[in-house]
Amino acid sequence: MSDSDPTILGFTDLRPEELVAPLEAADASGRVFSFEEAGPVAKLVRSAVRGARVLRASDVDAILLYNGTGILGLVSVVLGRIFGVPLLLRVNGDIYRQHADRLRELREDDRYERAAVFVVYHLLTRLTYRASRGYVTVSDDLRDRLESGPGYPDRPTVSARNPVDASRFEDREEVDRICGVDLDGKRVLLTVTNLNYEGKYRGVVEIVEALSDLLAERDDVVYVVAGDGTYFDRLARYVETRVPETVADRILLPGYVEDVPPVFAAADVFVYKSYIDGYPNVVLEAQAAGLPVVANPDWGIGEQVSDGETGVLVPSDDHGEFAEAVGRLLTDERSRETVGRNATRRVRATNSDESVGRELLEAVARVLRA
């Protein structure tokens, strides 16, 4: 560790491995506390006590808070002010837009009590962003959106990628069945997504529209959408009522999948479209599993996929080219395997814990200097 590396106190209550593993791999000094399973009161008390203990005992250069939301945001702001330590936010998505979408959904469902609680949560998030010294985003695309988007306080912003544990996807064992369907002789197109967001639901619907003719023409192809959330029932109704029966029969919706690596192992091509992301982890996981990716180039995805080398990037509105790209990869096994190998090499090099840990430390140092 160089003398210029900052000492960090980290807080997170979501996907702690994205902070803990990289900083440990980079031999960073400081502590990261995860409160993923804690309730609101436990989170408040434990984060305040543990954070204060660290800040009293050591010289901390920055408090690094994952996403800057909720109770941990409030605790981080207070601790930063008391101990005179700058607060930085590790940002993995357009939080203000996500919150606006969630509030709209709650109002549409007449869940006004829940909406009122969520307003308080959102106001705490805005307070945290206003109190922060700067942002470390997961992609250049997200950095640009925060710098130009309305509502976000103007703060120094530096990007540093997210890691992926490629070792989880190394063993591609043969999978005979998925979602109760025998895969003998079948080609599998796969999307793994979080259907809590309208922007991801919209992406799946557009993939279905783009691939309907291909699915109708090729009875050896199935399309699996693994993921659950607020929009799952709406997606199921869309497939049932808006998609021809011969195509709908080969669109499989297993919902939430606990053990994801076997699902990736069963797939031939990963297809993904999104209108609300920062740097989607599922794309990294697909690449780690050796899958070629066909996706739109927006929302950080263009920084994950090298067009023609580790996948194919298609403009969001070009359904025809999307289907053609998928068809080419399904037909050309050699190209499919080459692109998949390229993708795996890329994420192992650029998204390892060691690489991302160094990027994180350098990004924090740059924000502090700014």
N, C-alpha and C positions, 0 to 999 in steps of 0.2 A: 504493500500500500504506500502510495506516495504521500509526501507531506501536505499536498494540496487537497487530498480527499476530505470531504466534509464529514463530520460526525452527525449521524441522523437518528432522530427519534421518530419511528414510524407508527401510524395507527391505521388499521383497516378492519372492516367487518364484511368484506366481500373478496373472495378469491385471494386469500393471503399469500398463496404461493407466488403470485405475480410480484410481490414485494420481497418476501422473505428469502426465497431461493436465489434470486439474482444478487441481492446484497450480501448474502452469505458467501456465494461463489466469488464475489469480488473482494472478499475479506474486509467488508466495510465495518467501520467502528460505529457503535451505537446499538440500539435495540429496535425491534419491530414487534408491536403487540397486536394480536388478532383477537377480535371479539365477534367472530362469525356466528357462534352459537348463543351468545349472551342476549338476554332480554334487555329492554330499555333501561331499567333501573340498575341492573348489574353492569351494563355497558357504561353508564354514566359514572358509577362509583369506581369501578375497576380502572377505567381509563384515567380518571382524575388522580387516583392514588398512585398507580404505577407510573404514570407520566411524571408526576411531581417528584417521585422518588428518584427517577433517572435524572431529571433536570437539576435536582439538588446535588446529586453525587458526581456529576460529570459535566464537562463543557460540551454542550450540544450546539452545533452550528445551525441546524434547521429541524423543524417539525415537518415531517412529510406525511400528508393525510391522503388516503386513497379516496378519490372522487369528491371529497369535501362536503359530504351530505350528513344531515341529521345530527344526532346527539354527539357523535365523535367530532363533528365540526365545531359545535359549541364548546366542548371541552378543549379542543386544540386552540381555539381563539383565546380562551381564558388563560390557559397555561402559557401561551406565547406572550400574552401581555404581562402576566405576573413575572415571568422569568426573563423577559426581554429577548426571546428567541423568535426569529422570523418563521412564519408559517408558509409552507409551499404545498400546492395541491397536485397530486398525481391524477390526471384527468384521462378517463378512458372512453368518454362519450360526451355528446352534447346534452349535458344534464338539464339545462333549462328547457330544452325542447322535449326531452323525455318526461319531465314533470308536467309540462303543459298538456302533452298527450294523455297522461294518466289522469289529470284533473278533468279533462274533457270526457274521458270514458266514464269516470265516476259520476259526473253530472248526467250523462246520457242514460246511465243505469239507475238514476234516482237514488244514488247512495250518498246523500248529502252529508250525513254524519261523518262518513269516512272521508269525504272530500274536505270537510272542515279541518280534520286532523292533518290531512295531507298538505293543506295550505300552510299550516304551522311548520311542517317539515320543510316545505319549499322555502319559506321565509328564513329558516335557520340556515339553509344552504346558501341563500343569497348573502346573508350576513357573513358566512365563512368566506365566500369568494371576495367580498368587499374587504375583509380583514387580511387576506393573504398577500404575501410579497410577490408571488409569481406562480406560474403553472408549468408542470412537466407533462406534456401530452404524449399519447401513445403513437401519434403519427403527425407528419407535416400537414396533412389534410385537416386534421382536427385543430392543429395549431392555427392554421389560417382561418378556420371558421370561428375560433374563439376571438382572434384578433379583429375580425371584420363583423362578427355577429352582434346583434343588438343585445344590450343588457349586461354583458360580461364586463366587469371593471377592466380598464386598460392596465395590464400587468406584463412584465417580461415573461415570454413564453418560449420554451425549448422543448423539442421532441426527443423521446427515447422509446424504442420499441418495447413490445411485450415479449416475454419468453414463451417457449413451448417445451414441454418435457417429451422429446422425441422418443425416448426409450419406451414410453407407454405403447407405442404403435409399431415397434420393431417386429414383433412376432405376428405375421399375417397368416394365422391358421385358417385352414379351409372351413368355411361356414356353409352348411348345407341348406339351412332354412332361415328365413327372416320374416317376422310378422306372420308366421304360420304358412308361408308360401315356400314351396320347394324351389330351390335356386338352380337345380340341375339344368344346365344349358341356358340359363337366364343371364342377361346383362343388367347390372344394377346402377341406376342413377341415384345419387344421394344428396339430400340437403339436411343438414343439422342446424337448427335455428331456435331462437327464443321467441315464441309466439306471444309474448307479453307486449310486443310493440307493433303498432299498425304498419310502420315502415318495413318490418320484416314479413308480416302477413302479406302485404302488397307484393313484396318480392317473390314469395312462393306462388301467389296467384299468377303473376306474370310469367313465371317459369312454366306453370301448367299450360298457360295459353300458348307459349312458344313451342312447347314440346308435344302438344296434343296430336298434331299430324304424325310426328315421328312415332308416338306410342300407338296410334291407330294403324300405322303401316307395319310395325315390327312387334309381333306378339312374343318375341323373345326378350323384350325390354320391360323392366318395372321401374317405377319411380318411388323412392322411399323418402318421406318427410318425417324426420325424427325431431320431436320437440313438442312442448306443451306451453300453455299460457292462456291469457285472456282471449286470444283470437283463435284458439284451437277449434272450438265448436263452430265458429263462423267459417273456418276453412273446411271443416267436415261437411257443413251444409252446402258450401260452394261446390265442392267436388260432387256431392250427391245430386244437386239440383241443376247445376250449370254445365257439367261435363258429360259428354256422351258416355253411355253405360259401358261400351267396349273399352273406352279409355279409362274411365273411373275405376274399373275392376283392377287395373294395374297401377293405381296410385295408392300406396300403402301409408297409413297414418298411425304408427304405433304409439304416438304421444311421447311422454318423457321416457328416455332410455337411460337407465342407471349406468350400465357398462357399455361405454361408447366404442372402445377400440374394436370389438368384433363386428360392429355395424360398419365401421370404416373398412375393415378387412373384407367384408362381403361386397363392397362397392367396386365399380370400374371407373366411374367419373363422378367428381363432386361438382354439383351445380349450385350456384348461389347468387342471389340478387338481394340487395338491401338498400333501404333509403334512410336508415338510422343506425350508423355504426361509427366507430372511431378507428378500429384496427381489429377486425373480428377474429377471435381466437379459433373459431371453427375452421377458418381457412388455413391457419397454421397447422391445426391438427390433421386436416385432410392432406396437406403437403407432407407432414411427418409420416403419415400412413402410406405415402407413395402414390397418391392419387393426383391425376391432372385436374386442374380447376378451371371451370368455365364460369365467368362472373362479370358483373358490371365493374367499371374501373373506379367508381366513386367511393366515398366514405372510408378512405384508407386502404381499400382493397388493391388499388393500383400500386401501392407501395409493397404489397405482399407478392403479387403475381407479375412476373416478367413475361409480357405477351409473346407467345410463340416458343418460349423456353421452359417455363414452369407452369404454363397454363394458357388460357385464351381469354383476353379481355374484349368484351362486346359492349357497345353503347347501350344504355338502358332501354332505349326505345326501338332497338333493332331485333325484333323477335325472330326474323328470318335468319339472320346471321348467327344468333344464339343457337337455334336448332341445327344449322349447318355445322357449327363448331362441335356440338355434341355428337352429331352423326359421324363426322370425320374421325373423332377419337374412338367411337364405338367400333367403327369399321377397321381402323388401322391399329392393330394390337401393338406393333412395334413402336409406332409413334406414341401411343398411350403409355407404354412402359418407359420409354425414354423421357418423356415429359415428367412422369411421376418420379423417376430417379433424380432428375434435375431439381425437382421441387424439394425432395427430401434432403439433398445435399445443401440446398440453400438455407432451409430452416435450421439445420444442424449447425451451420456456420454463423448465421446472422441472428438467430433467435435462441441461442443457447443461454443458459443462466450466466455464464461467464461474460459473454458479449453484452448482454443486456445490463448486467450489473455495472460494468464499466460505463456504459452509456448513461445509466441512471445517475451514477456519482458525478460524471462530467456535466450532465444537464443541471443537477442541483447546484454544482459549483458555479456554472455559468449564470444561473438565475440570481444567485447570491451576489455575484460580482456586479450584475446589472443593477 
